[in-house]
Amino acid sequence: MAVVRDLRVLLRFQGFRRLLAVRLLSQGADGIYQVALASYVVFSPEKQTSAAAIASAMAVLLLPYSLVGPFAGVLLDRWRRRQVLLYCSLLRALLASATAALIVSDVPDWLFYVSALCVTAVNRFVLAGLSAALPRVVDADRLVIANSLSPTAGTLAAIAGGGLAFLVRLLGADSDAAVVLLGAVLYLCAGLASLSMARDLLGPDRELVKPRLTAALSGTARDLAAGVRHLAAPQRREATWALCAMTMMRFCYGALTVMLLMLCRYAFTSTSEDGLALLGLALATSGAGFFAAAVLTPWAAGRLGPGRWIVVCAAAAAVLELVLGLPFATAPMLAAAFVLGLTTQGAKIATDTIVQSSVDDGFRGRIFSVYDVLFNAAFVGAAAVAAVMLPPDGRSVPLVVTVAVIYGAVAATMARFERQ
């Protein structure tokens, strides 16, 4: 199998192996933490969740990263990325433990959201750092393969972490706090795993390192402006278009995520426990789509080019999401979850590759942080739109049609750019 052969080749790089271990542990913990939060916020029997409540929670947890993200990028281009991975993992372990304590305490909801916000805010540093560091541990010829396997493996680890969280609940741990503590343990393990890498392995280059916080932040606006100019240069137009396309696909994914949560909670099941189990099955099916993307994308991007592969992914999502989404039935919904997992991850792999290949190492951290900001803003905007369009049970034909039109527009726009 080609993907197994490619993975064996990449695993010969010691730096890649160790960076991958950090990613798997970190994103596995993310999956556990996110399932625990979803269970507490959406599927608690005592809570009557609405689409507006879900959108509000997403805004509280994601929108502030538009402020955190740019600073993360500047620091990733100025601080040793290995140290960022280490300290952020340790901090997340501490913050996740605090979240667990708040779950079992009688505290206002806003305090719980602040704790969860802090954990996910630190994730911006980790995920952007992992992406920015990848070209430092593999050679240029294997960068596409690494972008196929490494982020996809991380996503599968997050799904596996979510499955582990479901298993812990099934085995009798009724408290979401116990699940959150399990995530804290994995965050700690990710921090310890980062110690296996040399301090300077992940970059940036030594002459760019500014260890003092004041020195790193004093030129934030100037550095971000330089990063935008770097991305806007004519020779990096494809990276700009790919980021725009991926942002719109993320918007679609966010709207469908809110709809899926509402369908699992109210339309397809009669109890919150059954709804949570169905959501877990949908996530596992989507994970299979992510794995399929890791297998197909290196071959497809090699034959078509990364930009044209984005076109194919968006066009397939436009057609199949419409066909599978409109029945509002369990089996077609699971099939749609697989398709969206494949097309979303396939487009993301291609986008990552285009950006990494186009952007100089000294700018990668801030560019990937901008990438994260666009992702979060698109997801929150999609949640707000879904909150307006979705009825109480989650069945909305206009939302499904709107998402299909956006996917089609992305495919047409990227196809026109590739022809030019």
C-alpha positions in Angstrom: 0.0 0.0 0.0 1.4 3.3 -1.1 0.6 5.2 2.1 2.3 2.6 4.2 5.4 2.8 2.0 5.4 6.6 2.2 5.1 6.5 6.0 8.0 4.1 6.2 10.1 6.6 4.2 9.2 9.5 6.4 9.8 7.6 9.6 13.4 7.2 8.6 13.8 10.9 9.5 14.4 11.0 13.2 13.1 14.6 13.5 9.9 13.7 11.7 9.3 10.7 14.0 9.7 12.8 17.1 7.6 15.7 15.8 4.9 13.3 14.8 4.9 11.8 18.3 4.2 15.3 19.8 1.4 15.9 17.2 -0.3 12.5 18.0 -0.2 13.0 21.7 -1.3 16.7 21.5 -4.1 16.2 19.1 -5.2 13.0 20.8 -5.6 15.1 24.0 -7.5 17.7 21.9 -10.0 15.1 20.8 -10.6 14.0 24.4 -11.0 17.6 25.6 -13.4 18.5 22.8 -15.6 15.5 23.3 -15.8 16.3 27.0 -16.8 19.9 26.3 -19.4 18.8 23.7 -20.8 16.4 26.2 -21.0 19.0 28.9 -22.3 21.9 26.8 -24.5 20.2 24.2 -25.5 16.8 25.4 -26.1 17.3 29.1 -29.6 16.1 29.9 -30.3 19.2 32.0 -29.4 21.6 29.2 -31.8 22.5 26.4 -29.3 23.4 23.7 -30.2 25.5 20.7 -28.3 26.4 17.5 -27.9 29.9 18.9 -26.4 28.5 22.2 -23.9 26.4 20.1 -23.0 29.5 18.0 -22.5 31.5 21.2 -20.2 28.9 22.7 -18.2 28.7 19.4 -17.9 32.5 19.4 -16.6 32.5 23.0 -14.2 29.7 22.4 -12.9 30.6 18.9 -13.4 34.3 18.0 -10.8 35.7 20.5 -8.1 33.7 18.6 -8.3 36.4 15.9 -6.3 38.4 18.5 -4.1 35.6 19.8 -3.2 34.2 16.3 -1.1 37.1 15.0 1.0 37.2 18.2 1.4 33.4 18.0 2.8 33.8 14.5 5.3 36.5 15.5 6.5 34.4 18.4 6.8 31.3 16.3 9.1 33.2 13.9 11.2 34.5 16.8 11.2 31.8 19.5 12.5 28.3 19.4 9.6 26.3 18.2 10.6 23.2 20.3 10.4 25.4 23.4 7.0 26.7 22.4 5.7 23.1 22.0 7.1 22.1 25.4 5.8 25.0 27.5 2.4 25.2 25.7 1.8 21.5 26.4 2.6 21.9 30.0 0.4 24.9 30.3 -2.5 23.1 28.6 -2.1 20.2 31.1 -2.5 22.7 33.9 -5.4 24.6 32.3 -7.3 21.4 31.5 -7.0 20.3 35.1 -8.5 23.6 36.1 -11.4 23.0 33.6 -12.1 19.6 35.3 -12.2 21.3 38.7 -14.7 23.9 37.3 -17.0 21.1 35.9 -17.5 19.5 39.3 -17.8 22.9 41.0 -20.9 25.1 41.2 -19.5 28.0 39.1 -21.1 30.3 36.6 -20.9 29.1 32.9 -18.8 32.1 31.9 -16.0 31.0 34.2 -16.1 27.5 32.6 -15.9 29.1 29.1 -12.9 31.3 30.1 -11.0 28.2 31.2 -11.9 26.3 28.0 -10.9 29.4 26.0 -7.5 29.5 27.5 -6.8 25.8 26.6 -7.8 26.3 23.0 -6.0 29.6 22.8 -2.7 27.8 23.7 -3.6 25.3 20.9 -3.1 28.1 18.4 0.6 28.1 19.2 0.9 24.4 19.1 -0.9 23.7 15.8 0.7 26.6 14.0 4.1 25.6 15.4 3.7 22.0 14.2 2.9 23.1 10.7 5.6 25.7 10.6 8.2 23.2 11.9 7.4 20.4 9.4 9.7 21.6 6.6 12.6 21.5 9.1 12.3 17.7 9.6 11.8 16.5 6.0 13.3 17.4 2.7 11.5 19.3 0.0 10.9 16.3 -2.2 8.8 14.7 0.6 7.0 17.7 1.8 3.7 16.9 0.0 3.7 13.4 1.5 4.5 14.7 4.9 1.7 17.2 4.7 -0.6 14.3 3.7 0.3 12.0 6.5 1.3 14.2 9.5 -1.8 16.5 9.8 -4.0 13.6 8.8 -2.4 11.4 11.5 -3.0 14.2 13.9 -6.7 14.4 13.0 -7.1 10.7 13.3 -5.4 10.9 16.7 -8.0 13.6 17.7 -10.7 11.2 16.5 -9.2 8.4 18.4 -9.0 10.6 21.5 -12.6 11.4 21.1 -13.3 7.6 20.8 -11.3 7.1 24.0 -13.4 9.7 25.7 -16.6 7.9 24.6 -15.1 4.6 25.9 -14.2 6.1 29.3 -17.8 7.3 29.6 -19.1 3.9 28.5 -17.0 2.2 31.1 -18.7 4.1 33.9 -17.0 7.5 34.2 -20.1 9.6 34.3 -18.3 12.7 35.0 -17.0 14.9 32.2 -14.4 16.1 34.6 -12.7 12.6 34.6 -12.5 12.7 30.8 -11.0 16.2 30.9 -8.3 15.0 33.3 -7.5 12.2 30.9 -6.8 14.8 28.3 -4.6 16.7 30.7 -2.4 13.6 31.2 -1.9 13.4 27.4 -1.1 17.1 27.2 1.6 16.4 29.8 2.9 13.4 27.7 3.1 15.7 24.6 5.3 18.1 26.5 7.6 15.3 27.7 7.8 14.0 24.1 9.0 17.3 22.8 12.1 17.0 25.0 13.4 14.3 22.7 14.2 17.0 20.1 17.1 19.4 20.1 16.2 22.9 21.1 17.2 24.3 17.7 15.8 21.5 15.5 12.5 23.1 14.6 13.9 26.5 13.9 13.6 29.4 13.2 17.2 30.1 12.2 19.4 31.2 15.1 19.8 34.8 13.8 16.0 35.2 13.9 15.6 34.1 17.5 14.8 36.8 20.0 14.4 35.2 23.4 13.0 38.3 25.2 9.3 38.7 25.2 9.4 42.5 24.8 11.8 42.2 21.8 9.5 39.6 20.2 6.3 41.7 20.6 7.6 45.2 20.0 7.7 44.7 16.2 4.4 42.7 16.0 2.6 45.1 13.7 5.6 45.6 11.5 6.3 41.8 11.3 2.6 41.0 10.4 2.6 43.6 7.7 5.8 42.1 6.3 4.1 38.7 6.4 1.1 39.9 4.5 3.3 41.6 1.9 5.3 38.4 1.6 2.1 36.4 1.0 0.7 39.0 -1.5 3.8 38.9 -3.7 3.0 37.8 -7.3 5.0 34.6 -7.0 2.8 33.5 -4.1 -0.6 34.2 -5.7 -1.5 30.5 -5.6 -0.9 30.4 -1.9 -3.3 33.4 -1.4 -6.0 31.9 -3.5 -5.6 28.5 -1.8 -6.0 30.2 1.6 -9.1 32.0 0.5 -10.6 28.8 -0.9 -9.8 26.8 2.2 -11.4 29.6 4.4 -14.7 29.3 2.5 -14.6 25.5 2.7 -14.1 25.9 6.5 -17.1 28.1 6.6 -19.2 25.4 5.0 -17.7 22.8 7.3 -18.7 25.0 10.3 -22.3 25.4 9.2 -22.7 21.7 8.7 -21.1 20.9 12.0 -23.7 23.0 13.9 -26.4 21.3 11.8 -25.0 17.9 12.7 -24.9 18.7 16.4 -28.6 19.7 16.3 -29.6 16.7 14.2 -27.9 14.3 16.6 -29.3 16.0 19.6 -33.0 16.3 18.5 -33.9 14.9 15.1 -32.2 11.5 14.9 -32.3 10.4 18.6 -34.7 10.7 21.5 -32.1 10.9 24.4 -29.0 12.9 24.9 -27.0 9.7 25.5 -28.1 8.3 22.1 -27.3 11.6 20.5 -23.8 11.7 21.9 -23.2 8.1 20.6 -24.5 9.0 17.1 -22.2 12.0 17.1 -19.3 9.7 18.0 -20.2 7.5 15.1 -20.4 10.4 12.7 -16.9 11.6 13.9 -15.5 8.1 13.3 -16.9 8.1 9.8 -15.5 11.5 9.1 -12.2 10.2 10.4 -12.3 7.4 7.8 -12.7 10.2 5.2 -9.6 12.0 6.6 -7.6 8.8 6.2 -8.9 8.3 2.7 -7.7 11.8 1.9 -4.2 11.0 3.2 -4.1 8.0 0.8 -5.5 9.8 -2.2 -4.0 13.3 -2.0 -0.4 12.5 -2.7 -1.3 10.7 -5.9 -4.0 13.2 -6.9 -2.0 16.3 -6.1 1.0 14.7 -8.0 -1.1 14.1 -11.1 -3.3 17.2 -11.1 -1.3 19.7 -9.0 -2.4 20.9 -5.5 -4.5 23.7 -6.8 -6.5 21.5 -9.2 -7.0 18.9 -6.4 -8.6 21.7 -4.4 -11.0 22.2 -7.3 -11.9 18.5 -7.4 -12.5 18.4 -3.6 -14.7 21.5 -3.6 -16.7 20.3 -6.7 -17.2 16.8 -5.2 -18.4 18.4 -1.9 -20.8 20.6 -3.7 -22.6 17.7 -5.5 -22.4 15.0 -2.8 -23.3 17.2 0.1 -26.5 18.3 -1.6 -27.4 14.7 -2.6 -26.6 13.2 0.8 -27.7 16.1 3.0 -31.3 16.8 1.8 -32.8 13.4 2.9 -32.0 14.3 6.5 -31.6 10.6 7.4 -29.0 8.9 9.5 -27.4 6.7 6.8 -27.0 9.5 4.2 -25.7 11.8 6.9 -23.0 9.3 7.8 -22.0 9.0 4.1 -21.9 12.8 3.9 -19.6 12.9 7.0 -17.2 10.6 5.1 -17.3 12.7 1.9 -16.8 16.0 3.8 -13.9 14.4 5.8 -12.2 13.4 2.6 -12.8 16.6 0.6 -12.0 19.0 3.5 -8.8 17.2 4.5 -7.8 16.7 0.9 -8.1 20.4 0.3 -6.3 21.3 3.5 -3.3 19.0 2.6 -3.1 20.7 -0.7 -3.3 24.2 0.8 -0.7 23.4 3.5 1.7 22.2 0.8 1.1 25.3 -1.4 1.7 27.6 1.5 4.7 25.8 2.9 6.3 25.6 -0.6 5.7 29.3 -1.3 6.5 30.9 2.1 10.1 31.5 3.4 11.0 29.8 6.7 11.2 33.2 8.5 7.5 33.9 7.7 5.9 30.5 8.1 4.9 30.9 11.7 3.0 34.1 11.2 1.4 32.9 7.9 0.1 29.8 9.5 -1.2 31.8 12.4 -3.1 34.0 9.9 -4.3 30.7 8.4 -5.6 29.7 11.9 -7.3 33.1 12.3 -9.1 32.7 9.0 -10.2 29.2 10.0 -11.6 30.4 13.3 -13.3 33.5 11.9 -14.9 31.4 9.2 -16.1 28.8 11.6 -17.7 31.3 14.0 -19.3 33.2 11.1 -20.7 29.9 9.8 -22.1 29.1 13.3 -23.8 32.5 13.4 -25.4 31.9 10.0 -26.5 28.4 11.0 -28.0 29.7 14.2 -30.2 32.1 12.1 -31.2 29.5 9.5 -31.6 26.3 11.5 -35.0 25.3 13.0 -35.0 23.7 16.5 -34.5 20.1 15.2 -31.7 21.1 12.8 -33.4 20.2 9.5 -32.8 23.1 7.1 -33.0 22.8 3.3 -31.9 26.4 2.7 -28.7 25.8 4.7 -27.8 22.6 2.8 -28.4 24.4 -0.6 -26.5 27.5 0.5 -23.5 25.4 1.5 -23.6 23.5 -1.8 -23.6 26.8 -3.7 -20.5 28.0 -1.8 -18.6 24.8 -2.5 -19.5 25.2 -6.2 -18.3 28.8 -6.2 -15.0 27.8 -4.6 -14.5 25.1 -7.2 -15.3 27.5 -10.1 -13.1 30.3 -8.8 -10.1 28.0 -8.2 -10.6 26.4 -11.6 -10.5 29.8 -13.3 -7.3 30.7 -11.4 -5.6 27.4 -12.4 -6.5 28.0 -16.0 -4.9 31.4 -15.9 
